């Protein structure tokens, strides 16, 4: 091998030996491996034309052409058949029919006979019976340029004369059918029940597919077909009318026929928030009555920038001394090396050191103080009154929810749009704050703000929503329902309109918009967390004091019948004198006994433990965190005082802080009382067990007296007597945790009144006038009231500015009536110039010259760079390459350059080749009907649902190339040829 590689010499390893005489032996074999595009034209090219002339009868025309340049000898084509013997139409052809093939002998093919044809007809079940065709030929030159230049005798060192014969033959040269276009199949799923295919929702980030069954059950599947989770809905009687993934797949929005939208966790499938519920009300026993909002016809989601970025080419001002900047950051306890750079997407505003000082207030507002606070602990789900606060049930759910509030990208906001047939539109920012308005469309009869139930049906209903992250305008596709343009149960539309509108909050909120929105949401949910914690404490009190209460009620009934006073008096007498009354002796020995004491001790010990957890790990941390959030909002309100950026009175947040301080004070008082009563109960429990043992041993016996003398000194009688006087029946902890006094939200209690009540309760626990303010429920209710008031102020700030709207009618011949297959997309075609494209199917296809049928239409509207939208539409008619009737059943935009559509039309391979748009042809029996696509680069795929609504297939759209390309990388198909040389 070394000799051949270095000197191009072929010789034996042992040079003392020679090649065998009078014997042919192969000494070299090579293989050509190259990319398909690097291989030159093959020696000869064959083209087969197959036409079905009748039922099971095919006419085949086979043509050849010399393409390699070298003359070929003894060319023969073997064509297989199965059903019947072919009938040859080419009378000048030389052929031979055998049992299962027909051999067409062409002979020599050179420049004088460079092309020809062969035609025959035969019966067959399919055209595939005639393939593959085998070709045999030979030529006098190898396919690769290789030759023998000399032959040398090594032992004599001299060249000798030789002769050579060159013969290249074809082995495995085949004529095959052109493969039909097939997309790579990622997965296929088949269900035993039908789904609603128009309610598909695909998440590009998590590759999750949400479907709705005919029984109104939401199921979420992974891209491979495995079921991830099922959404358990508590009101299955409602009908689902829309699905949309929001917050990059972290949540799933579910639109209902009642006009409300539920928010479902994208990780667990639990409903985070029910639409229409009062976010400040956790009492599920008395839910707020909800009035239907009307039919939801549009549910959309998008991400937009909250402020403009600065042009990088803008000349900067003289730089500020770096030492000044570093000193400022150091005083704030920050690392100067962490200063944001101009390339940081989170801080697009920074273009130099001079911007740091100017932007210091914004950086201060975004300091993550909460990261150093104790994290919140989960609240057991058994205590929550409704499923809206499932986010508080586990540590993972809590951390994920509150961490999502601190997302890095502060320059963007998530927008969810909900459109109703009555005209009311709702925009929810960051899935938190809901803005309600009715855009000023012609004939809308705007009333702002509208009351529930004031909506009147409008002829134009919202259908689809779209936006672009850098566009100030949002686009809404609206149309009238058309009873004449239908496709099965689906109703068509007419009189298309594009309604462009802005959201003033996006610009008025400035750089602090996300902070304002997230802090408002945190305050709302922290208020719910506080309420749930207090409800949990009350539930624990009710559960664990039930058994001791029954023990005491039973013996009190007996004592009352005998006129011997109350239980606490008898126990106090027993503790002071050591004398058992007959009734107490019987109760301790026979009724309570050792088993009853264990149950009593376990119940009260568990109560104090659970209350301690709630007070220390739930209430105190959440109150501290709530104060940070409320202080942040108050600071922003003062900073933006009398400006449209955050026009909310700071006093609203001052009231919240005052109420939180009162709650914190009351919780600390409860912690002290809890510790005192817990110590007293331990002493009481040990003393009670000692009395039960004495009663069981007969107090007058010698053993009982010895036991009393031995163990009595070890008992803590002061704490026992204190518990008998207070904690047993007059616990100071009970009104704080358990009492629910009537709340007058119109009158806000003051912190100094609470301080007075605490001092009074310490000196005179029996004073009932002080117990009103000593209630966690009372202060929680007032906190809810002041938080709701602040939330209303923020909502009024949202509603203070009405959106600018523009309604553009699409008046073209193709939009007079369209089928119910539409899609919309907004693109940035140039700097600050946006185009809104609408893809649809005209109900009456337009015929153009040369018999072309325009089965698709693409309408677009342009918004100029100055932000002023035009009043004109443009349309592009997309013709079909075939006049064969076809029906389009689904279409979707894939990305900025491509859209997909499904049509039921069978064409020949030749027609498919002419139609460069065909990506996949489905086999007979599997009829595609619905389509949803993911256009995220690197993960592009589509889901196609079959007509029976029980199966779907997921196809990979990456790497689909040539004339049917979506822009993927070209594949590397290798072609191979093998030849050999024999010395003679």
DRENGU-120623 format. One record per residue (C-alpha): x, y, z. Coordinates in steps of 0.2 Angstrom, whole numbers, plus 5000, padded with zeros to 4 digits. Each point is the difference from the previous one (the first is absolute). Last residue first. Layout:
<pts>
XYZ
...
</pts>
This chain:
<pts>
498149484909
500050135014
498250045007
499450175004
498450035010
498550125001
498850065013
498850154999
499250095015
498950155002
499950095017
498650115005
500650145011
498550105005
499850194997
499750105016
498250065003
499150154991
498349944999
500349914984
498949924987
501050064985
501549925008
499949975019
499149945015
501450015014
498850045014
498149974997
499949855012
498249934999
498849965014
498649884996
498250015007
498649875003
498350005007
499250154991
499349894985
500750124988
501849985005
500950135011
501750074994
501350075012
501450104993
501850025003
501450135002
501249975014
501650094994
499150164996
498350015009
498749994987
498849885009
498549944990
498249955002
498949914987
498349934998
499349884987
501249874994
499249844992
500949845004
499149874989
501150034985
501750045004
500550185005
501150114988
501250115009
500950174995
499150064985
500550184996
501049964985
498549964989
500949944984
500749855009
498249965007
499350014982
501349874994
499749895015
498249994996
498750105010
498749965013
499250155008
499450025018
500850165006
501150045016
500950175002
501750065006
500750175001
501850064997
501050155001
499850095017
499649835008
498849854999
498450104996
498549885000
498749924988
498749875001
498749914990
500450064982
498949914987
500649954983
499350004982
501349954987
500650154991
501849985006
501450125004
498950095013
500050195000
500550115015
499150174999
500950145009
499050145007
500350175006
499050105012
499950195002
499650125015
501850025004
500749995018
500950155008
501549945011
501350114991
500849844992
498449964991
498749875005
499649894985
498549884997
500049834992
498949884992
500649834994
498749904990
499949814997
499149904986
500450114986
499649884985
501150014985
499249974984
501350094989
499250175006
499350015018
498549925008
499650065017
499549875013
498250035008
500149985018
501750085001
501249915011
501050115012
501750075006
500050175008
501750095001
500350155011
501550104994
501250105011
501250144996
501150055015
501649954990
499449894986
498849854998
499649995018
498649865000
498349985007
499149834997
498249954997
499249834996
498349964992
499149844995
498150035003
499750024981
500050184993
498650114992
500250174993
501849995004
500549944983
499350144990
500950135012
499450125013
501049975016
499350125012
501350095011
499550055018
501250115009
500250025018
500850115013
499849925017
499150105015
501050075014
499449995018
499549824999
501749945006
500150135014
498249955005
500649825001
501550065011
498850095012
498949855000
501549895005
500350135014
498249985007
500249814998
501550005011
499250125012
498549885002
501149845000
501050075014
498450055009
499449824999
501749935006
499950125015
498349935005
500549824997
501650025010
498950055015
500550115015
499050154994
498449935006
500749925016
500350175009
498250035005
499949825007
501050055016
500449835007
501850004997
500350165011
501850055001
500649914984
498450034990
500150185004
501850024994
499549914984
498450114998
501050165002
501349944986
498549964989
499350175002
501750084996
500049904984
498450084994
498549914993
499350054983
498250045000
499149974983
500549825000
498949965016
500549825004
498949895010
501049905013
500949834994
500749935016
501249854998
501850055000
500050165010
498549965010
500749835005
501750055005
499550085016
499349835006
498650015012
499549825002
501649905003
501250144996
499450125014
499849955018
500449824997
501550044990
500650125014
499849865013
501049884989
501350134998
500250035018
499949815004
501549954990
500149815006
501649935006
499550025019
498449904997
500949854993
500749915016
498750055013
498649974988
500649834996
500349955018
498250065003
499349904986
501049845005
499350025018
498250004994
498850155003
500250074982
499549834992
501349944987
499050064985
499650175008
501950025004
500549964982
498650124993
500750145011
501849974994
499450014982
499150175004
501650075008
501049954984
498750084989
499850165010
501950035000
500049974981
498550114998
500850145009
501650004989
498850004985
499050145007
501550115002
500849964983
498350034991
499750175010
501750064994
499749944982
498350085000
500750175005
501349994986
498549964988
499150155007
501450124996
500349934983
498150024996
500150185006
501650034990
499149934984
498550115003
501250155001
500949954984
498449974991
499450185005
501650074994
499749914983
498450094997
500850165006
501350004986
498650064988
500049904983
500550094984
501449884995
500850064984
498750134997
500850135011
499350085016
501249905011
501149884991
501449995013
498650005014
499149864992
501649914996
500550015019
498349945005
500149854989
501749955007
499450035018
498549884996
501149874993
501250015015
498650005012
499349854992
501649915002
500050035019
498249955001
500449844991
501449955011
499050035016
498549914994
500649844993
501649935009
499850085017
498150025002
499549854990
501349895007
499650055018
498149974997
500549824994
501049965015
498750085012
498649894992
501149844999
500450025019
498150035003
499449854991
501449885006
499750055019
498149974998
500349834991
501249955013
498950055014
498549904993
501149845000
500650035017
498350025008
498750134994
498449905004
500449875014
501450075011
500050194997
498150014999
499749895015
501250095011
499350174994
498249955004
500549925017
501050165005
501949975000
501050105013
501850064995
499650175008
500650134988
500149894984
498349925004
499250175003
500650064984
499449844991
498350035008
499950184995
500649964982
498649874998
498650115005
498950005016
499549855011
498150024998
499849824996
499250024983
501250144996
501549885005
499349874988
499850124986
501750075003
500749834998
499449974983
500450184994
501849995006
500349844990
499150074985
501150165001
501649905001
499549904984
499550164990
501550105004
501149934986
498850024986
499350175004
501750075004
500849934985
498650074988
500350175008
501849994997
499749954982
498850144997
501450125007
501249934988
498850004985
499750195004
501850045000
500349904984
498650104992
500850165005
501649944993
499149964984
499350184998
501750085005
500949884988
498950054986
500250195004
501949975001
500049914983
499050144992
501050145007
501749924997
499549954982
499550184996
501550085008
500950044984
498550104994
498349975006
499350134988
500649914985
499349835002
498550075011
499450094985
499649844991
499950034981
498749954988
499949944982
498449924994
500149904984
498349974992
499349864990
498350024992
499549824999
500249845011
499849814998
499149885012
500749835005
498849865001
500449944983
501050134991
498950164999
499950164990
498150034999
499850045018
501350135001
500550065017
500750184999
501850045002
501450065012
501849975000
500950095014
501750084999
501050085014
501050164997
501550055009
501149884990
501649945007
499449835007
498849974986
498249985002
498649884995
498149975004
498749894991
498249994998
499250165008
498150014995
499350134988
498150015000
500050055018
499049925014
499650135014
501150005015
499350085016
500049845010
501450055011
500250185000
501150104988
501450125004
499950084988
498549994989
500349984981
498649994988
500949884989
499450084984
501750034993
501349935012
500550095015
500849865010
499049935014
501050005016
500549895014
501849985006
500449855011
501550005011
500949835003
500349894985
501550114996
498850134993
498249944997
499150094986
498149985000
498850054986
498250035001
499150004983
498649885003
500849864991
501450005013
501950024997
501349945013
501850074997
501449935011
501550125000
501749955007
501250155004
501750044995
501450115006
500249915016
500849854993
500849925015
498449935008
499750045018
498149955000
500549834993
500949975017
498450035009
499149864990
501449884999
500450015019
498249985005
499749854988
501549915006
499750035018
498349924998
498250055005
500150194997
499849994981
498449905004
499350175004
498650004988
499549835005
498850065014
499850015018
501849965004
500349905016
500149834993
501350074988
501450015013
500850184999
501750004992
501450105008
500650174994
501850034997
500950105014
500650174993
501750024992
499249984982
498650125005
501250154998
500249984982
500650174995
498850054985
499550175008
501850045003
500449974982
498650114994
500650145011
501849984994
499650034982
500850174999
501549945009
500249854989
499750094984
501650105001
500949835000
499549964983
498649934989
498849945013
498250004994
500049834994
500249935017
499249835000
500749974983
501750035006
501150054985
500250185007
500849935016
499249985018
501250045015
500449835008
501850045002
499550145011
499449875013
498550075010
499950055018
499150164996
501550105005
501149894988
498850044986
500150195003
501949995002
500349914984
499050134990
500950145008
501749914997
499649984982
499950184997
498550054990
500149984981
499850154988
498349974991
499749864988
499750014982
498549904994
500549864990
499449875012
498250074999
499249995016
498649875003
498250055001
498949955015
498849875006
500649874987
498649884995
499749815003
498449924993
498549905004
498349974992
498249945003
498650064989
498249954998
499550005019
498150005002
499250115013
500650065017
499049885010
499550085017
501049925014
499349985018
501450015012
500449845009
499349985018
500749835005
501650044990
500550145011
501750054993
499550174994
501450134995
500149934982
498150014998
499649864988
499650054982
501249884992
500649865011
501950015005
501449885002
499049854993
501149855002
500949924985
501649985009
501350084989
499050114988
499050075015
498250044994
499250174999
498150014998
499350124987
498250075002
498650034987
498949865007
500449904984
501749975007
501750064995
501549895007
501750095002
501449885002
501550065011
501949985001
500049974981
500950164995
498950115012
498449944990
499549854991
498350024992
498449905000
498250064995
498249955001
499949885014
498249965006
499450025018
499249845008
501849945005
500050125015
501449945011
501249984986
501449875001
501350044987
500849834994
501949985000
501549964990
499349874988
501349924989
499850034981
501850044997
499750194999
499349995018
498250005003
498850115010
498249945003
498550125003
498449925003
498450074992
499249834997
500350024981
501950015004
501050165001
501850004995
501650075007
501749964991
501650035009
501650044992
500750105015
500550164991
498949984984
498449975010
498649934989
498250035003
498649904991
498250065002
499549984981
500449815002
498649975013
500549825005
499249834996
500249855011
501149844999
501550104997
501449984987
501750095000
501450014987
501750065003
501550094992
499649964982
501350074988
499150084986
499649904985
499950054982
499849854989
501549914994
500450004982
499849834994
501649904996
501149974985
501549895006
501849984997
500549875013
501649944991
500550094984
501549934991
501750094996
501249904989
501950054997
501249874992
501850025003
501649944991
501849995007
501850044996
501349995013
500950135011
501649965008
500749985018
500549824998
499349945017
498650134999
499349964983
499150164995
498250034992
499650174994
498650144998
498549905006
498450115000
498750095011
498850144995
498449955010
498549934991
501149884991
500250014981
499549864988
498150005004
498849875006
498150005002
498649925010
498450105007
498849935012
498250085002
499450025018
498550014997
498749944988
498849945014
500150175009
498750064987
498649915009
498949854998
500749974983
499449974982
501350044987
500450134986
501750034991
501150144994
501950004997
501050164997
501650064992
501550115003
501950014996
500049884985
501350084989
500950085014
500149845009
498949865007
500349824995
498749875002
498250065005
499449835005
498350025010
499849855012
498249975005
499849925017
499149875010
499849854989
501150064986
499750134986
501450044989
500350174992
500750094984
499150164996
499450054983
498249965003
499850115016
498249965006
500549855011
498549915009
500649945017
499649835007
498850005015
500050035019
501850005005
501250114990
501950035001
500950114987
501849944996
501050144990
501449944989
501550104994
501349894991
501450144998
500050185007
501050144991
500750135012
499350175002
499049975016
498350064995
499349884987
498150025001
498749865003
498150014999
498849875007
498150034997
498849905010
498149994997
499149925015
498449905001
499249975017
498450094997
500450114985
501450104992
501150015015
501650104995
501849955004
501450104992
501749935003
501650104998
501749924998
501750085001
501749934993
501850015006
499550105015
500350195000
501350065012
500049965019
500450155011
498250045003
499649835007
501550015012
501449874996
500549825003
500949914986
500649835005
501649924995
500649824997
501849954996
501049844998
498749884993
500849844993
499949924983
501149844999
501249954987
501550035012
499750055018
500850175005
501849995005
500949965016
501650085007
499050175002
499149935015
498750135003
499449984982
500050164988
498950144994
500950174999
499250175001
501650065009
499450065017
498249925001
500549854990
501649965009
499250035017
498649884996
</pts>
